[in-house]
Amino acid sequence: MKKRLITVLLILVLIMSAGIVPAGAAGGSKPYDYAKYGQQTLSVAFGGATPIIDGKVGVKEYANTLVFDKDTPGVSFSDSAFTAYPTDIKVHMTVDEQYIYLGIEVDEPYYRYRVGSTAGSYMAFSFGFNMGDIFYHCMDRQTLTFQVYQDNTPFYANTIMVYKPDGTYTSTYNSVVYADVAVMRDDTNQVTVYEARLIKAELAALSGLEKLPDTCYIHFLNKCFDSAGNTAEFRYRCLLDSAARAEITAQDGWVATFAPHLLTFLPPSDGTPLRMVDSFGNRIYNLKEIASPSVSFANAESHPRFLNDGSEARWSAAGYTGQDKPWVQYEFPCRISAEGIVIKWYDDGSGNRVPKEIDIQYWNGSEFVSVVKKGTYSYPANTRTLYKFNAVETTILRVVITPTGTLGGDGKGMPAIAEWNVVGSLAEGAVVPKPEMTGISRIAVPSAAFAYKTDFVYNLNDNTDAYWSAYGYTDTNKPWVQYKLPVEVALNGCVVRWYDDGSNIRAPKSIDIQYWNGTEFVSVNKIGAYSYVPNQDNTYKFESINTRILRIVITPAGELGGDGKGMPGIVEWNVIGYLLMEYTKNDLEKTYITSLEKEPATGDTAVFVVAVMEVSAVSLAALIIRRRKRCRSN
């Protein structure tokens, strides 16, 4: 009776899914609806106090609690006659913008500790975030496995499992998702506790997503023992009968024995967002997005921006022959609190090699000092690796790298990084600098049909003398450059400074300025004659248009399909227009505090825009959009 009462009083409501569950998948896909087979949807509230990861679950420490016992729908057993299944399993969860805090209590009478590499009792908790329109894509998942060594230290791992339609799967292992782990076996009360703080950005990255969806697939497995050493498994999942398996196989070509249940993250009850987001959908607390990258050296085919551009393009120090250790650096526009970094090292076995070691440093206001490391650091190739340290507050993070190659040598064996993330948040009360209105082009994402290997597309809007060029372009289609903006803007002109070296890179014959109308690219209506004077600003006016994408299609001076000479180059491309946003002058003149529940106190309900929070000459400015709560007066 007590157990049933606890279940009734849960903060989290266990809901039987009656239809298609809310969409939350990447690319607009919906989780599969297997309610008719017994699949359930669990809902957890977003937000709450931050739990302490110490191997103990305090009263009301977590925002949500799920209780599973032998009578819970979806629980199955490997041996129905087994006498030592857990009395119940409590899954506690708190979710904020950066982390999933997971606490699992297993009320089990007997526990077999892990000794060396020998498996004992364990909890395997699976998340499946990569939802697709084919069922087996939904089954791709990450399994968090927890065990306790005899000295009460934790064993933990993350297995990435990718399924095929025939039911087979491949596995890889990565512990980068864990920020903290703690475990404890209480033999007196016969309870095992597993706690972890999971990094949402890393869970998403390992699933091939930019950010986690609102709904994911879950199931768990608890391996338990009896006093005689016999073992059995307690599972929470939707077990499919033979008729269901046949129906799913016919429908999807998937050989299934079970379906996972669903977990949906709900917003706070008052609907107030816990963090501001930019208009790309990224959280402003994703620190690499507001960082200004710089490096001590980059070879001709790499760019510091590759450190945080979200792609597989890499920064490389191949060819570096200096005596000093190379370094990479992030500078932030305000103080941050950091407790770790995640780096994906690139290694081609020759010019680029993983490092011997790294020294993570932060600026303390007068000098760079080394962080206090947590745990040992390793440097696997071509995989994301987490490096934890005691939390620091700073405006600059630097990684000084001891290369595998010889300093002052032939430049081989130097480091390369595909991506560098920072684990942390803005410092409490951090002040974002007053915005500088430098033009809409600074918040645009540039792209091009082609770029010469050292003439980067980022040079189009970096406010420097560096240029983009299409030198070497041999296609028969006209080359183009493009700006994609995070919000719709009204435009009526642009300014282009053409680069011309008199030979390989030349000012164009003509251009066709086009915009995206929601369906296709169409040409603007020109105002006046267009000229193409090299190495100075050329202004091109046109009738006002509203769009998020602007493109310039270029007729080059050189021959299309020829030797690649005479192709266009651009030093800088600015656009003329304004944001289609309601804001006040007072809003734009204020300094904004980006801590929780603080905002400019102008008293109105307009949407306000920090139009270009300048972070560097080579990185994108951050556009922050937030709808303010209505001010109430008494």
Secondary structure, DSSP 8 states (H G I E B T S, - for coil): -HHHHHHHT-SS-EEE--S------GGG------GGGT-EEEEEES-------SS---TT-SSEEEEEETTSTTEEES-TT-S---SEEEEEEEE-SSEEEEEEEEE-S----BBTTB--SEEEEEEE----SSHHHHH-EEEEEEEEBTTS-EEEEEEEEEE-TTS-EEEEE--TTEEEEEEEEETTTTEEEEEEEEEHHHHHHHTT-SS--SEEEEEEEEEEE-TTS-EEEEEESEE--HHHHHHHHHHH----SEE-EEEEEE--TT---SS-EETTS-BTT-GGGG-EEEES---TT--GGGGSSSSS--EE-TT---SS--EEEEEEEEEEEEEEEEEEE---SSSB---SEEEEEEE-SSSEEE--EES-----TTSEEEEEEEEEEEEEEEEEEE-SS-TTSSS-SB-EEEEEEEEEEE-TT-EE-------GGGG-EEEES---TTS-GGGGGSSSS--EE-TT---SS--EEEEEEEEEEEEEEEEEEE---SSSB---SEEEEEEE-SSSEEE--EES-----TTSEEEEEEEEEEEEEEEEEEE-SS-TTSSS-SB-EEEEEEEEEEES----HHHHHS-EE-STT---------EEEEEEE---SSS--EEEEEE-------
